Amino acid sequence: MAVTRAVALGCGHYLPERVVENAEFEKLVDTTDEWIRARSGIERRHFAAEGQKTSDLAIEAAKMALENAGLTGADIDAVVLATATPDQTFPSTATRVQAALGTGEHGFAFDIQAVCAGFVFALANATALIASGQARRVMVIGAETFSRIMDWNDRTTSVLFGDGAGAIILGAEEGSGEATDRGVLSTILRSDGRFNDLLYVDGGVSTTQTAGVLKMQGREVFKHAVQKLAVAGEEALERAHLDVSDVTWVVPHQANMRIIKATAAKIGIPMEKIIVTVQDHGNTSAASIPLALSVANQEGRFKPGDLLLMEAIGGGLTWGAATLRW
């Protein structure tokens, strides 16, 4: 039976100019380059410049995606932007991007907040919009400026995060309804608010009226991450009537190297099939999957027909996975 699929038309990314090597943190907290690498696999990350907003990063990634797809802003019906570090409490950061791209009055834009799992949640929403006929082309973006919510006295968190943005354009295309179709084949979304205190920001509009800083129980997050990511990945494959052996590439949330390796081992996928950018970008939260996706695409690693498995977990806890045939 014919179905409408959300097919990847193009992707893009943007990283702020400032590159922060691990050695810079040795001046701020009791840490070393060796300790950071051993703990996370991170060697460097990018930080936004003073005055540079999340929307600025998102706009640049979106422009690259449009160029990659051979489209203009007027071709986009909707902008779905995942971020935990918006420009303002309201309106949405997505509307700033929409205005900058010149999508016109025919479209709409909104933010999604699922922290590091945000891109998977945004992808699922964009896919549903296309499948329902609400939109034909959707710009899906993950963008973050986590450097704005770091506690620079906390060596366990401050060294892990970076700023960046990634974007993918999904377009409606008729498919057969089989697992051989191009496009998004399945999405799995999960959350469990009982684990709120494992990863959170200690501020907010209705609590402290401040932005707050990030707090994390690293060991507990690690344990949940490996188990939940592996299960979500397997469920996404099962929902698409696929098997682990069908996966060409895994594009995981770039949290840290230990989680990436442990999850790959649990699912049974060799590291040769894992796209890894965490060493150069750090954890860019909702931006990490589309950022890694665009970098890998720019390097020519994806071929038509390749099956991609994407997975992420973040504060909430929220987590999810998706399968996409390139």
C-alpha positions in Angstrom: 0.0 0.0 0.0 1.4 3.4 -1.0 2.4 5.7 1.8 3.8 9.2 2.1 7.4 9.1 3.4 9.5 11.9 4.8 12.7 11.7 2.7 16.0 13.5 3.4 16.5 16.2 0.8 19.6 17.9 2.2 21.4 18.7 5.4 23.8 21.3 6.9 25.6 22.3 10.0 27.3 25.2 11.7 30.0 25.5 14.4 31.0 28.7 16.1 34.5 30.0 15.3 35.9 29.7 18.8 37.5 26.3 19.4 38.2 25.4 23.0 40.8 22.7 23.6 40.8 20.7 26.7 44.0 22.4 28.0 41.9 25.6 28.5 40.0 23.9 31.3 43.2 23.3 33.2 43.1 27.0 34.1 39.6 26.9 35.4 39.1 23.6 37.3 41.2 20.7 38.7 41.4 18.7 35.5 43.8 17.7 32.7 43.5 17.0 29.0 44.3 13.4 29.7 41.5 13.1 32.3 38.9 14.7 30.0 39.9 12.4 27.1 39.8 9.3 29.3 36.4 10.2 30.7 34.7 11.4 27.6 36.7 11.0 24.4 36.4 14.8 24.0 39.4 16.7 22.8 37.9 20.1 21.9 34.6 21.8 21.4 33.2 25.1 20.0 31.8 28.0 22.0 29.5 30.7 20.7 30.9 34.2 20.6 29.6 37.0 22.9 26.2 38.1 21.5 25.9 35.0 19.3 22.5 33.4 19.8 21.2 29.9 19.3 19.1 31.2 16.4 22.3 32.5 14.7 23.8 29.0 14.8 20.5 27.5 13.6 20.1 29.9 10.7 23.6 29.1 9.3 23.0 25.4 9.5 19.6 25.8 7.8 21.2 27.9 5.0 23.7 25.2 4.4 20.9 22.6 4.3 19.0 24.6 1.7 22.1 24.9 -0.4 22.8 21.2 -0.1 19.2 20.4 -1.2 19.1 23.0 -4.0 16.1 24.8 -2.3 15.3 28.2 -1.1 13.5 29.4 2.1 10.3 29.8 0.1 10.2 26.0 -0.5 10.0 25.3 3.2 6.5 24.8 4.8 7.6 24.4 8.4 10.6 24.8 10.7 10.8 22.5 13.7 13.7 23.4 16.0 14.9 21.4 18.9 16.7 23.3 21.6 17.1 23.5 25.4 18.8 26.9 25.1 16.4 29.2 23.2 17.0 32.8 22.5 14.0 33.9 24.6 11.3 32.5 26.8 9.0 33.3 23.9 8.5 33.6 21.0 10.1 30.4 19.7 13.6 30.4 18.3 12.1 28.6 15.3 10.2 31.7 14.3 13.5 33.7 14.2 14.9 31.1 11.9 11.7 31.2 9.8 12.0 34.9 9.4 15.7 34.8 8.4 15.1 32.1 5.8 12.2 34.0 4.2 9.8 31.0 4.2 6.8 33.4 3.7 3.4 33.6 5.3 2.3 30.2 4.1 4.4 28.3 6.7 4.7 27.8 10.4 7.5 27.2 13.0 7.8 25.9 16.5 10.4 24.7 19.1 10.6 21.3 20.7 12.3 20.9 24.1 13.5 17.3 24.9 17.1 18.3 25.7 19.6 15.9 24.1 16.8 13.8 22.6 15.3 16.9 21.0 16.3 16.1 17.5 14.7 12.7 17.5 11.5 14.2 18.9 11.6 17.0 16.2 12.3 14.4 13.5 9.2 12.4 14.6 7.0 15.4 14.7 8.2 16.5 11.2 7.6 13.1 9.8 4.1 13.1 11.2 3.4 16.5 9.7 4.5 15.2 6.3 2.6 11.9 6.6 -0.6 13.8 7.5 -0.3 16.2 4.6 0.1 19.2 6.9 3.4 20.1 5.2 5.4 19.0 2.2 8.8 20.2 3.2 10.0 20.6 6.8 13.3 22.0 8.0 14.3 20.1 11.2 17.0 21.7 13.3 18.9 21.0 16.5 20.7 24.0 17.8 22.3 24.7 21.2 24.5 27.2 23.1 25.1 25.1 26.2 28.1 27.3 27.1 25.5 29.7 28.4 24.3 27.3 31.1 27.6 25.8 32.4 28.9 25.9 36.0 32.5 26.6 35.3 33.5 25.4 38.8 32.1 21.9 38.1 34.8 19.9 36.4 32.4 16.9 35.9 30.0 18.8 33.6 31.7 22.0 32.2 34.2 20.0 30.1 31.6 17.9 28.3 29.4 20.3 26.4 29.8 22.5 23.3 27.7 24.7 21.0 26.6 24.0 17.5 23.7 23.4 15.1 22.7 20.8 12.6 19.7 20.7 10.1 18.0 18.3 7.8 15.3 19.0 5.3 12.6 16.4 4.9 10.3 16.2 1.9 7.2 14.3 1.1 7.7 11.4 -1.3 5.4 8.4 -2.2 6.7 5.1 -1.0 5.5 1.5 -1.2 5.2 1.1 2.5 8.0 -1.4 2.6 11.3 -1.3 4.5 13.1 -0.7 1.2 11.5 2.8 0.9 13.7 5.9 1.2 13.0 8.2 4.1 12.1 8.0 7.8 10.9 4.4 8.4 10.3 4.5 12.1 10.6 6.6 15.2 10.5 5.6 18.9 9.9 8.3 21.6 10.1 7.7 25.3 10.3 9.8 28.5 10.2 9.1 32.3 9.8 12.1 34.6 10.7 10.1 37.7 14.4 10.7 36.7 14.2 14.5 36.5 17.0 15.0 39.1 19.6 13.0 37.1 20.1 15.7 34.6 18.6 19.2 34.8 19.1 22.9 35.0 18.5 24.5 38.4 16.6 27.5 37.1 13.5 28.5 35.2 10.8 31.1 34.7 8.4 29.8 37.3 11.0 28.8 39.8 14.1 31.0 40.2 13.4 33.5 37.4 17.0 32.8 36.3 18.5 30.6 33.5 20.3 28.4 36.0 23.2 26.0 35.4 23.4 22.4 34.4 23.5 19.7 37.0 24.1 16.0 36.3 24.6 12.7 38.2 27.0 11.3 35.6 27.2 7.7 36.7 23.4 7.3 36.9 22.9 8.9 33.5 25.5 6.5 32.0 23.7 3.5 33.3 20.3 4.6 32.0 21.8 5.8 28.7 23.3 2.5 27.6 20.3 0.4 28.5 17.6 2.8 27.2 19.4 3.7 23.9 20.0 0.0 23.1 16.4 -0.9 23.7 15.1 2.1 21.7 17.4 1.3 18.8 16.2 -2.3 18.7 12.5 -1.1 18.9 13.0 1.3 16.0 14.4 -1.4 13.9 11.7 -3.8 14.8 9.0 -1.3 14.0 10.5 -0.8 10.6 10.7 -4.6 10.1 14.4 -4.5 10.0 17.3 -6.1 11.8 20.6 -5.0 13.2 22.3 -6.6 10.2 20.5 -4.1 8.0 22.1 -1.1 9.6 24.7 0.7 7.4 25.5 3.5 9.9 24.6 4.5 13.4 24.5 8.2 14.0 24.2 8.4 17.8 23.9 11.3 20.2 27.4 12.4 20.8 27.4 12.5 24.6 30.7 10.8 25.3 32.8 8.0 23.8 32.1 5.6 26.6 28.3 5.7 26.1 28.7 5.4 22.3 31.0 2.3 22.6 28.9 0.6 25.3 25.7 1.1 23.4 27.2 -0.1 20.2 28.4 -3.3 21.9 25.0 -3.9 23.6 23.2 -3.6 20.2 25.8 -5.6 18.5 27.0 -3.1 15.9 30.8 -2.7 15.2 32.4 0.7 15.8 33.3 0.8 12.1 29.6 1.5 11.5 29.4 4.3 14.1 29.6 8.0 13.1 31.7 9.7 15.8 32.3 13.4 16.1 32.3 13.8 19.9 36.1 14.3 19.9 35.8 17.6 18.0 32.4 18.9 19.1 31.8 17.7 22.6 28.2 17.1 23.6 26.0 19.6 21.7 22.8 18.2 23.0 19.9 18.4 20.4 22.4 19.5 17.8 24.7 16.5 18.1 22.9 14.0 15.8 22.1 16.4 12.9 25.6 17.9 13.3 27.2 14.5 13.0 24.9 13.6 10.1 25.8 16.7 8.1 29.6 16.2 8.8 29.4 12.6 7.6 27.4 13.5 4.6 29.9 16.3 3.7 32.6 13.6 3.9 30.7 11.5 1.4 30.1 8.6 3.8 26.4 8.1 3.0 25.2 6.4 -0.2 21.6 6.2 -1.5 19.9 3.2 0.1 22.0 3.3 3.3 20.1 2.6 6.4 20.8 5.0 9.3 19.9 4.3 12.9 19.8 7.5 15.1 19.4 7.4 18.9 19.7 9.9 21.8 18.9 10.4 25.5 18.6 13.6 27.5 17.2 15.2 30.6 13.7 14.3 31.6 14.7 11.6 31.1 13.8 11.7 27.5 15.1 9.3 24.8 14.3 7.9 21.4 15.5 6.4 18.2 14.7 6.6 14.5 15.6 4.8 11.3 16.1 6.6 8.0 17.0 5.2 4.6 19.2 7.7 2.8 
